[in-house]
Amino acid sequence: MMEVCGHEGKVLQTNINQIMKQLVVIFLLCLFQLGGSQVVISGKVLDGKKQPIPGANVYLEGTYDGATTDENGEFQFSTEEQGKKALIVSFLSYETKTIFEDVTKLSGLNITLREDVESLDTVVLNAGTFEANDNSKVSVLKPLDVVTTASALGDFVGALQTLPGTSNNAEDGRLFVRGGAANETQIFIDGIRVFTPFTPTTNNFPARGRYSPFLFDGITFSTGGYSAEYGQALSSVLLLNTIDEPDQEKTDISIMTVGATLGNTQKWEKSSLSFNASYTNLAPYFEIFDNRNTFQKPFEAAQGEMVFRQKLNSGLFKFYSAFDTTTFQLTQEDINFEDGINFSLNNRNFYLNSSYKGTLGSGWSIHSGLSFTHDNTENGIEDITINSFENSAHLKLKLKKRFSSRFKIGFGAEQFITGYNETFTENAFDVSYGFDNTITAGFAEADVIFSKKLALKAGVRADYSSIFKTIEVAPRMALAYKTSKNGQFSLAYGNFFQNPGNDILRFDQDLEAQKTTQYILNYQYVNDGRIFRAEAYRKDYDNLVKFDGEFTNVNNGLNNTVNTSFNSSGDGYAQGVDLFWRDNTSIKNLDYWVSYSYLDTKRNHLNFPEAAQPNFATNHNFSIVGKYWIDSWKSQLGIDYTFASGRPFNNPNTDQFLAERTKPFNSISLNWAYLLDQQKILYFSVNNVLGFRNINGYQYSNTPNSNGQFDRLAFRPATDQFFFIGFFWTISEDGQDNQLDNL
């Protein structure tokens, strides 16, 4: 009886529980009906390879409703929202995805996220390009390297000459890139052309860049394959970017064995002003150290620069101006004149550059600018006077549309305007020659990033020259593919045009634009402060200038004469391999890089009787640069070694053309930067410390001697060594800044 009662009690209790559960469900359903219906949002988040992404954030925009994906990439959450809503799906290193749909349709989703192509490990289009920029993803050099490389002596071009792709021309000082002459490299400041970037000089005296490296925070050196935005350069483009925003007010004072400089920066809420003035006089130096020339008036120069920056509502306006004057007079050795040749130079140069970069909304941006150059040079050669004037301008407008992080397109137009006049005077006989030319150009270029591993840049440029009355169309393309986390390959192809220089067009304008076609294959590996680059290239030259006349080793055989016949029938090629390695992490406090270039080139241009390697090209170039910080000495020690194989020269005592070579070039340079205190630096440097007796070439006599042989004179540097001592003092607001910031 008790068992029966117990059994019935259990059954009754079970029935009561079931009834209670049903009542609870009914109650909850009632609440649900009263409070509004809920919708379950669910799905799965995958990457491009259909693999799940755990930890992704999924939520309805403007609400607290959301979830995080599990280890299978799945998510699920409920919401009371109704109608169309934006579902946001985001995860680090992937592009955020937005799905705008009715909430009732946001269930059972399969969502694929694309990799974020703006992350640091995305492929970079870099074939033919070296960057010195603290903000770049991959920077081969830093702006500071310009002033701490031992052989550079504070000249940005000197530092770039330690990179692969350049040929050593120690007596010239300008950039000779991949078999190209110096005038085949064009320089731009803030994207606007500089027409006369180097101080003028004479034979066997290296030119220097006119502008202070301390005003620039970014340098891009393209040895080939550069953007369709830049034209009138057969071989190379050097882009210099002035500082956008100084971090503080400061004054820089420099006292050196060759002169002095003074710089100052003023900073306001939305604007800033920087200026730099310098004076150079080599007379005291030549009193201590002999040179191979007799100076009646040693080299003297004065320079001034100013940069004004103004922040606007949606952009930045910059105004840059520079003025310099250079003068000297000397007697140089000459094989044909027992007492040498008297040469004098007086140059005045003014450069103005203004630019604006800003946004226009809806993904549009604008870059506009203009530059103006006035250059006047008066040369005296014995009783001959050559007076030249150049007025040049560059106007540019570029628009860019960003459709997404994966697709951008830019296009623009520009004009280069040049007026050049030269007067040749000898014994009261005057002759003038010159030209006026306007080059109008348009360009368009698209950047397409297919993924973090694959990117494409494709563009086209067209230039119309008023003196040639022809349109030159130049397609260009670059492709980059990332093969691993740290390595990538790049390809580049393009056509590049450049009008002949002033030294040609002053005599004859019935010519054609010179042309190169370039092919580049690049591999780059970057990992933890180490960079390795290997690049192979081929350049084909067409429409090079030819003229008649006997070849000489002086000035490439081009003399100041109007009785010369010019044409555009020249051609040539250049091909080679460039290698670069930099490491600043393997050994504590040591930063070094190694460069090697192999160049094979021949040209049939100017008055060459046949194709030959030009006398500015070297087959092998090698540089190693090292910098070591010694904390106990508060010093940075620097060393660099430069080697270049012999350069061609023509020996009239043989029947072979440009077949002989000078001995190889060798130079070891040292520097020492000592930190007196945080803002005072004492700097020492010496070039060619071991005194290698380098020879830049030979000059042969105009007539043979009694034995029927032509005597020769070796062109050697004015001095085998150059010593430099400088004191650099910075006065800044924080009391920490100095002109070599990392010391």
Secondary structure, 3 states (H helix, E strand, C coil): CHHHHHHHHHHHHHHHHHHHHHHHHHHHHHHHHHHCCCEEEEEEEECCCCCECCCCEEEECCCCCEEECCCCCEEEEEECCCCEEEEEEECCCECCEEEEEEHHHCCCEEEECCECCCCCCCCCCCCCEEEEECCCCCCCECCCHHHHCCCCCCCHHHHHCCCCCECCCCCCCCCCECCCCHHHEEEEECCEEECCCECCCCCCCCCCECCCHHHEEEEEEECCCCCCCCCCCCCEEEEEEECCCCCCCEEEEEEECCEEEEEEEEECCCEEEEEEEEEEECHHHHHHCCCCCEEEEEEEEEEEEEEEEEEECCEEEEEEEEEEEEEEEEEEEECCEEEEEEEEEEEEEEEEEEEEEEEEECCEEEEEEEEEEEEEEEEEECCEEEEEEEEEEEEEEEEEEEEECCEEEEEEEEEEEEEEEEEEEECCEEEEEEEEEEEEEEEEEEEEECCCCEEEEEEEEEEEECCCCEEEEEEEEEEEEECCCCEEEEEEEEEEEECCCHHHHCCCCCCCCEEEEEEEEEEEEEECCEEEEEEEEEEEEEEEEEECCCCCCCHHHCCCCCCCCEEEEEEEEEEEEEEEEEECCCCCCEEEEEEEEEEEEEEECECCCCCECCCCCCCEEEEEEEEEEEHHHCEEEEEEEEEECCCEECCCCCCCCCCEECCCEEEEEEEEEEEEECCEEEEEEEECCCCCCCCCEEEECCCCCCCCCCCEEEECCCCCCEEEEEEEEEEECCCCCCCCCCC
